[in-house]
């Protein structure tokens, strides 16, 4: 097993292209072609986690938070970042992180929060924009189904809970093959007219290479004509935060006590209880205050996240309950997501969840 195989299994769910511009997801330390002796999964890479990896005999750490966010000019061991990296490099331990990319996909951090709470009718709270592309190609009629199947297998044609979505229209294509060609139909030097299907389908931009590869491999023509258009539709399968409904309404105070227990929070900081009963719940793992207006627009009764600042609580303006359960607390189950991905793909491989509690915040 090589690092690139483990990484690929994670990035099938959470492509690195979905990370934010400030982020540093990906392989931070190590060689993609290095053989893996075992995996240690954690939320934060700190010195004690690297020591744990050494003691367990594993050489790949998968973390949610990247240990490196800014450029490092020195490795003198003057802070925990330098010391952690030095220890990992000295012991040939690779470090991989999936951060905002796994925050912003279905099956990622926010959906795990929804599932733990028991929400139904789940939707992305702030869908990704400028992510979808439209592919148009022209295929001989008798080969149209084969090409569409290849495109769908590559990930094209998914809209919400529907897949294999496309549009076809019949028409006549024309071309004249040159001397240095080997035309599938027609003759060199003569204009040929062919009954073709215009096939249209969509795909998220991170799948562009895979989708175009599938088109070229399945298309019978020597030279394949195709167009790719940017489209302005939001991708409702990716984005930050989620919103859903409780199966039955719950008393607000009882609900707050329940989430405190589920997420093992030292405390839940919240705004005034303005509603006796709750039904619609918005969530975001980590620092989610930037989504408050989205939660308000979606008419959520409560917004659960972490890292709300003092003055940001005023922005609820008596219209929604804000519940800050803590950054670590809201993201701790990300480790389970990584564990499930890797063990499902590689069931006979040594995968460990770190026993280190890396939460830097303590409560009296």
RAHU-V12877 format. One record per pair of residues at least 24 apart in sequence whose C-alpha atoms are under 10 Angstrom apart, sorted by the first residue. I is the first residue (numbers start at 1). GAP is how many residues later the second one is. D is the distance in whole Angstrom. If there is no record, write none. Layout:
I;GAP;D
I;GAP;D
This chain:
1;32;9
1;33;8
1;34;6
1;35;6
1;36;8
1;37;9
1;345;9
1;348;9
2;29;9
2;30;7
2;31;6
2;32;5
2;33;4
2;34;5
2;35;9
2;58;10
3;24;9
3;27;9
3;28;7
3;29;5
3;30;6
3;31;6
3;32;6
3;33;6
3;34;10
3;35;10
3;36;10
3;56;10
3;57;8
3;91;8
3;92;10
3;93;9
4;27;8
4;28;5
4;29;6
4;30;8
4;31;9
4;32;10
5;27;8
5;28;9
5;30;10
5;31;10
5;337;10
5;340;10
5;341;10
6;26;9
6;30;9
6;33;9
6;54;9
6;56;10
6;90;10
6;335;9
6;336;7
6;337;10
6;339;9
6;340;8
7;25;8
7;55;9
7;89;8
7;90;9
7;91;9
7;335;9
8;334;10
9;329;9
9;332;7
9;333;7
9;335;9
9;336;7
9;337;9
10;52;10
10;87;10
10;88;8
10;92;9
10;327;9
10;328;7
10;329;10
10;330;10
10;331;7
10;332;7
10;335;10
11;87;8
11;90;9
11;91;9
12;195;10
12;329;10
13;88;9
13;89;8
13;92;7
13;93;8
13;94;8
13;95;8
13;328;9
14;84;8
14;85;9
14;86;9
14;87;5
14;88;5
14;89;8
14;90;8
14;91;6
14;92;9
14;93;9
14;94;8
14;224;9
15;83;9
15;86;6
15;87;8
15;89;10
15;90;9
15;191;7
15;192;9
16;81;10
16;82;8
16;83;9
16;84;9
16;85;6
16;86;9
16;190;9
17;83;10
17;84;7
17;114;10
17;188;9
17;189;6
17;190;10
18;81;10
18;82;7
18;83;5
18;84;8
18;85;9
18;86;7
18;87;8
18;110;9
18;113;9
18;187;10
18;188;8
18;220;8
18;221;8
19;79;8
19;80;7
19;81;5
19;82;4
19;83;8
19;84;8
19;85;8
20;79;9
20;80;6
20;81;7
20;84;10
21;79;10
22;47;8
22;48;9
22;78;10
23;42;9
23;43;8
23;45;9
23;46;7
23;47;9
23;75;10
23;76;7
23;77;7
23;78;9
24;41;9
24;42;6
24;43;9
24;44;7
24;45;6
24;46;9
24;72;10
24;73;8
24;74;8
24;75;8
24;76;9
24;77;10
25;38;9
25;39;9
25;40;8
25;41;6
25;42;10
25;43;9
25;44;9
25;71;7
25;72;5
25;73;5
25;74;6
25;75;8
25;76;8
25;77;10
26;36;10
26;37;10
26;40;8
26;69;9
26;70;6
26;71;5
26;72;6
26;73;9
26;75;10
27;34;10
27;35;9
27;39;9
27;67;8
27;68;6
27;69;4
27;70;7
27;71;9
28;38;8
28;39;8
28;40;7
28;57;9
28;66;7
28;67;6
28;68;6
28;69;7
29;31;9
29;32;10
29;38;10
29;39;10
29;56;8
29;59;8
29;60;7
29;63;9
29;64;8
29;65;5
29;66;5
29;67;7
29;68;10
30;29;9
30;30;8
30;58;9
30;59;8
30;62;7
30;63;7
30;64;4
30;65;7
30;66;8
31;61;10
31;62;10
31;63;7
31;64;10
32;62;9
34;25;9
34;26;10
34;58;10
34;60;9
35;24;9
35;25;9
36;24;7
36;57;9
36;58;9
36;313;9
36;314;9
37;312;9
37;313;8
37;314;10
38;311;7
38;312;5
38;313;6
38;314;8
39;54;10
39;55;10
39;56;10
39;300;9
39;303;9
39;310;8
39;311;6
39;312;5
39;313;6
39;314;8
39;315;10
40;55;10
40;295;10
40;298;10
40;299;9
40;310;9
40;311;6
40;312;5
40;313;6
40;314;6
40;315;10
41;55;10
41;56;10
41;293;9
41;294;6
41;295;9
41;296;10
41;297;7
41;298;7
41;310;8
41;311;6
41;312;5
41;313;6
41;314;9
42;55;10
42;290;9
42;291;10
42;292;8
42;293;6
42;294;9
42;296;9
42;297;10
42;310;9
42;311;6
42;312;5
42;313;8
42;314;8
42;315;9
42;316;8
43;54;9
43;55;10
43;56;10
43;285;8
43;288;8
43;289;7
43;290;9
43;291;7
43;292;6
43;310;10
43;311;8
43;313;9
43;314;9
43;315;7
43;316;9
44;53;9
44;284;9
44;288;10
44;310;10
44;312;9
44;313;9
44;314;6
44;315;8
45;35;10
45;36;9
45;39;7
45;40;9
45;43;10
45;50;8
45;51;10
45;52;9
45;309;10
45;311;10
45;313;8
46;34;7
46;35;7
46;36;10
46;37;9
46;38;6
46;39;9
46;41;10
46;42;10
46;310;9
46;312;8
47;33;7
47;34;8
47;35;10
47;36;7
47;37;5
47;38;8
47;39;9
47;40;7
47;41;9
48;36;8
48;306;10
48;307;10
48;308;7
48;309;10
48;310;9
49;35;9
49;39;10
49;305;7
49;306;8
49;307;7
49;308;9
49;309;8
50;34;7
50;35;9
50;37;7
50;38;6
50;41;9
50;43;8
50;44;10
50;45;9
50;304;10
51;33;9
51;36;8
51;37;9
51;40;10
52;302;8
52;303;8
52;304;8
53;35;9
53;38;10
53;40;8
53;299;9
53;301;8
54;33;10
54;34;9
54;37;8
54;38;10
54;39;8
56;294;10
56;296;9
57;36;10
57;293;10
58;34;10
58;35;8
58;36;9
58;292;8
58;293;9
58;294;9
59;29;9
59;32;8
59;33;7
59;34;4
59;35;6
59;36;9
60;28;10
60;32;9
60;33;6
60;34;5
60;35;6
60;36;7
60;291;10
61;27;9
61;32;7
61;33;6
61;34;5
61;35;6
61;36;8
61;290;10
61;291;10
61;292;10
61;293;9
62;32;9
62;33;6
62;34;5
62;35;6
62;36;8
62;273;9
62;276;8
62;277;9
62;291;10
62;292;10
63;32;7
63;33;6
63;34;5
63;35;7
63;36;8
63;271;9
63;272;8
63;275;9
63;291;10
64;32;8
64;33;5
64;34;5
64;35;5
64;36;9
64;37;10
64;38;8
64;39;9
64;45;10
64;267;8
64;268;9
64;270;7
64;271;8
64;274;9
65;31;9
65;32;6
65;33;7
65;34;6
65;35;9
65;266;10
66;29;9
66;30;8
66;31;5
66;32;7
66;33;7
66;34;10
67;28;8
67;29;9
67;30;8
68;29;10
98;236;10
98;240;9
99;235;10
100;139;10
100;140;9
100;185;10
100;186;10
101;137;9
101;138;9
101;139;9
102;136;10
102;137;10
102;138;10
102;232;9
102;235;9
102;236;10
103;135;9
103;136;8
103;137;6
103;138;8
103;181;8
103;182;7
103;183;9
103;228;9
103;231;9
104;24;8
104;133;9
104;134;5
104;135;4
104;136;5
104;137;7
104;138;9
104;180;10
104;181;10
105;131;9
105;132;7
105;133;5
105;134;6
105;135;8
105;136;9
105;137;10
106;130;9
106;131;6
106;132;6
106;133;8
106;134;10
106;135;10
106;136;9
107;130;10
107;131;10
107;230;8
108;130;10
108;132;10
108;133;10
108;177;9
108;225;10
108;226;8
108;229;7
108;230;10
109;131;9
109;132;9
109;133;10
109;174;10
109;175;8
109;176;6
109;177;9
109;221;8
109;222;7
109;223;9
109;224;8
109;225;6
109;226;10
109;227;10
109;228;8
110;129;10
110;130;8
110;131;6
110;132;6
110;133;9
110;172;9
110;173;6
110;174;5
110;175;5
110;176;9
110;194;10
110;195;9
110;220;9
110;221;8
110;223;10
110;224;9
111;129;10
111;130;8
111;131;7
111;132;9
111;133;10
111;172;8
111;173;9
111;174;9
112;130;10
112;171;10
112;172;10
112;173;9
112;218;10
112;219;9
112;221;7
112;222;8
112;224;9
112;225;8
113;128;10
113;129;9
113;146;10
113;149;10
113;150;9
113;169;10
113;170;7
113;171;8
113;172;7
113;191;9
113;192;10
113;217;7
113;218;8
113;219;10
113;220;8
113;221;9
114;127;10
114;128;8
114;129;8
114;130;7
114;131;9
114;132;9
114;167;9
114;168;9
114;169;7
114;170;9
115;129;10
116;143;9
116;146;7
116;147;9
116;217;9
117;127;10
117;128;10
117;129;8
117;138;9
117;141;9
117;142;7
117;145;8
117;146;10
117;164;9
118;126;9
118;127;8
118;128;7
118;129;7
119;123;10
119;124;8
119;125;5
119;126;5
119;127;5
119;128;7
119;129;10
119;160;9
119;161;9
119;162;8
119;163;10
120;123;9
120;124;5
120;125;5
120;126;6
120;127;7
120;160;10
120;161;10
121;122;8
121;123;5
121;124;6
121;125;9
121;126;9
121;159;10
122;120;7
122;121;6
122;122;4
122;123;7
122;159;10
122;160;9
123;37;10
123;113;8
123;114;8
123;115;10
123;116;10
123;118;9
123;119;5
123;120;5
123;121;6
123;122;10
123;159;9
124;111;9
124;112;6
124;113;7
124;114;7
124;115;6
124;116;7
124;117;6
124;118;4
124;119;6
124;120;9
124;158;9
124;159;10
124;160;10
125;111;9
125;113;9
125;114;7
125;115;6
125;116;5
125;117;4
125;118;6
125;119;9
125;157;7
125;158;8
125;159;9
125;166;8
125;169;7
125;170;7
125;172;10
125;173;8
126;108;9
126;109;10
126;110;8
126;112;8
126;113;5
126;114;5
126;115;6
126;116;8
126;117;10
126;165;8
126;168;7
126;169;9
127;106;10
127;107;6
127;108;6
127;109;5
127;110;7
127;111;6
127;112;4
127;113;7
127;114;9
127;115;9
128;105;9
128;106;6
128;107;5
128;108;7
128;109;8
128;110;6
128;111;5
128;112;8
129;102;9
129;103;7
129;104;7
129;105;5
129;106;6
129;107;9
129;109;9
129;110;8
130;74;9
130;75;9
130;100;7
130;101;7
130;102;6
130;103;7
130;104;7
130;105;8
131;72;8
131;73;6
131;74;6
131;75;8
131;99;8
131;100;8
131;101;8
131;102;8
131;103;7
131;104;6
131;107;9
132;70;7
132;71;6
132;72;4
132;73;6
132;74;9
132;75;10
132;76;10
132;97;9
132;98;7
132;99;6
132;100;7
132;101;7
132;102;7
132;103;7
133;68;9
133;69;6
133;70;5
133;71;6
133;72;6
133;73;10
133;74;10
133;75;8
133;95;7
133;96;6
133;97;5
133;98;6
133;99;9
133;100;9
134;66;7
134;67;6
134;68;4
134;69;7
134;70;9
134;71;9
134;93;8
134;94;6
134;95;5
134;96;6
134;97;7
135;31;10
135;64;8
135;65;6
135;66;5
135;67;6
135;68;8
135;73;9
135;76;9
135;77;9
135;80;10
135;91;7
135;92;6
135;93;5
135;94;7
135;95;9
136;30;10
136;31;9
136;32;10
136;62;7
136;63;6
136;64;5
136;65;7
136;66;9
136;89;9
136;90;5
136;91;5
136;92;6
136;93;8
137;31;10
137;59;10
137;60;8
137;61;6
137;62;5
137;63;7
137;64;9
137;78;9
137;82;10
137;87;8
137;88;6
137;89;4
137;90;6
137;91;9
138;30;9
138;31;10
138;32;9
138;33;9
138;34;9
138;35;8
138;57;10
138;58;6
138;59;6
138;60;5
138;61;6
138;62;9
138;81;9
138;83;10
138;86;8
138;87;6
138;88;7
138;89;10
139;29;10
139;31;10
139;32;10
139;34;9
139;55;9
139;56;9
139;57;5
139;58;5
139;59;7
139;60;7
139;76;10
139;80;7
139;81;8
139;82;8
139;85;9
139;86;9
139;87;10
140;30;10
140;31;10
140;32;9
140;33;9
140;45;10
140;54;7
140;55;6
140;56;4
140;57;6
140;58;9
140;79;9
140;80;8
140;81;9
141;28;10
141;29;8
141;30;9
141;53;9
141;54;6
141;55;5
141;56;5
141;57;9
142;53;9
142;54;8
142;55;9
143;53;9
143;54;9
143;75;9
143;76;7
143;77;8
144;24;9
144;52;8
144;53;7
144;54;9
144;55;8
144;74;10
144;75;9
144;76;10
145;52;10
145;54;10
146;69;10
146;72;7
146;73;8
146;74;10
147;52;9
147;67;8
147;68;6
147;69;9
147;70;9
147;71;5
147;72;6
147;73;9
148;51;8
148;52;9
148;53;9
148;66;9
148;67;8
148;70;9
148;71;10
149;65;9
149;66;10
149;69;9
150;61;8
150;63;9
150;64;6
150;65;7
150;66;10
150;67;8
150;68;7
150;69;9
151;50;9
151;51;10
151;52;9
151;59;9
151;60;6
151;61;8
151;62;9
151;63;6
151;64;6
151;65;10
151;67;9
152;49;9
152;50;10
152;51;9
152;59;8
152;62;9
153;57;10
153;58;9
153;61;8
154;49;9
154;53;8
154;54;9
154;55;9
154;56;6
154;57;5
154;58;9
154;59;9
154;60;6
154;61;9
155;47;9
155;48;7
155;49;8
155;52;7
155;53;9
155;55;8
155;56;7
155;59;10
156;45;7
156;46;6
156;47;5
156;48;8
156;51;8
156;52;9
156;54;9
156;55;7
156;56;10
156;58;10
157;43;9
157;44;5
157;45;5
157;46;6
157;47;9
158;43;9
158;44;7
158;45;7
158;46;9
158;79;9
159;42;10
159;43;8
159;44;9
159;76;8
159;77;8
159;78;8
160;75;9
160;76;7
160;77;7
161;76;9
164;37;9
164;38;10
165;35;9
165;36;7
165;37;8
166;33;7
166;34;6
166;35;5
166;36;8
167;30;10
167;31;8
167;32;6
167;33;5
167;34;7
168;28;10
168;29;6
168;30;5
168;31;5
168;32;6
168;33;9
169;27;8
169;28;5
169;29;5
169;30;7
169;31;9
170;25;7
170;26;6
170;27;5
170;28;6
170;29;9
171;24;6
171;25;6
171;26;6
171;27;7
172;24;6
172;25;8
172;26;9
173;24;9
173;25;10
181;41;8
181;42;9
182;39;9
182;40;7
182;41;10
183;37;9
183;38;7
183;39;6
183;40;9
184;36;7
184;37;6
184;38;7
184;39;10
185;35;9
185;36;8
185;37;10
198;28;10
199;27;9
200;26;10
200;27;10
200;28;10
201;27;10
202;26;9
202;27;9
202;28;10
202;29;9
203;32;10
204;31;8
204;33;10
204;34;10
205;25;9
240;43;9
240;44;7
240;45;9
240;48;9
240;50;10
240;51;8
241;41;7
241;42;6
241;43;4
241;44;7
241;45;10
241;47;8
241;50;7
241;53;9
241;54;9
241;62;10
241;63;10
241;64;9
242;39;8
242;40;6
242;41;5
242;42;7
242;43;9
242;49;10
242;52;10
242;53;9
242;61;10
243;37;7
243;38;6
243;39;4
243;40;6
243;41;9
243;51;10
243;52;8
243;55;8
243;56;10
243;57;8
243;59;10
243;60;9
244;35;9
244;36;6
244;37;6
244;38;7
244;39;9
244;56;9
245;33;9
245;34;6
245;35;5
245;36;6
245;37;9
245;55;9
245;56;10
246;32;8
246;33;5
246;34;6
246;35;7
247;32;8
247;33;10
248;29;10
248;30;9
248;31;7
248;32;10
249;27;10
249;28;6
249;29;5
249;30;5
249;31;8
250;26;8
250;27;5
250;28;5
250;29;7
251;24;9
251;25;6
251;26;5
251;27;6
251;28;9
252;24;5
252;25;5
252;26;6
252;27;9
252;49;9
252;50;9
252;69;9
253;24;9
253;25;10
254;24;10
256;46;10
256;48;10
256;67;8
256;69;9
259;45;9
259;64;10
259;66;8
260;63;10
260;64;10
260;65;7
260;66;10
260;69;9
262;67;9
262;68;10
263;62;8
263;63;9
263;65;9
263;66;6
263;67;7
263;68;9
263;69;8
263;70;9
264;61;9
264;62;10
264;65;7
264;66;9
264;68;10
265;59;9
265;60;6
265;61;7
265;62;10
265;63;9
265;64;6
265;65;9
265;97;10
265;98;9
266;59;8
266;60;8
266;63;9
266;95;9
266;96;8
266;97;6
266;98;8
267;57;9
267;58;7
267;59;8
267;96;8
267;97;10
268;36;10
268;38;9
268;54;10
268;55;6
268;56;6
268;57;5
268;58;8
269;37;9
269;38;10
269;39;9
269;44;10
269;53;8
269;54;6
269;55;5
269;56;7
269;57;9
270;32;10
270;33;10
270;34;9
270;38;10
270;43;8
270;51;7
270;52;5
270;53;4
270;54;6
270;55;9
271;31;10
271;42;7
271;43;8
271;44;10
271;45;8
271;46;10
271;47;8
271;49;8
271;50;6
271;51;5
271;52;7
271;53;9
272;41;10
272;44;9
272;45;10
272;46;8
272;47;10
272;48;9
272;49;7
272;50;8
272;51;10
273;29;10
273;45;9
273;47;9
273;48;6
273;49;9
274;27;9
274;28;10
274;44;7
274;45;8
274;46;7
274;47;7
275;26;8
275;27;9
275;43;10
275;44;9
275;45;8
275;46;8
277;24;9
278;24;7
278;43;10
281;40;10
282;40;10
283;39;10
283;40;9
283;47;9
284;43;10
284;46;8
284;47;9
285;40;10
285;41;9
285;42;7
285;43;9
285;44;9
285;45;5
285;46;6
285;47;9
285;48;10
285;49;9
286;38;10
286;39;9
286;40;8
286;41;5
286;42;7
286;43;8
286;44;6
286;45;6
286;46;10
287;37;9
287;39;9
287;40;6
287;41;10
287;43;9
287;44;10
288;36;9
288;39;9
289;24;9
289;26;10
289;33;9
289;35;9
292;24;8
292;28;9
292;30;9
295;25;8
295;27;10
296;24;7
296;25;10
304;26;9
305;24;9
305;25;7
305;26;9
306;24;7
306;25;9
326;33;10
326;35;9
327;32;9
327;34;9
328;29;10
328;30;8
328;31;6
328;32;9
328;33;8
329;30;8
332;25;10
332;26;10
332;27;9
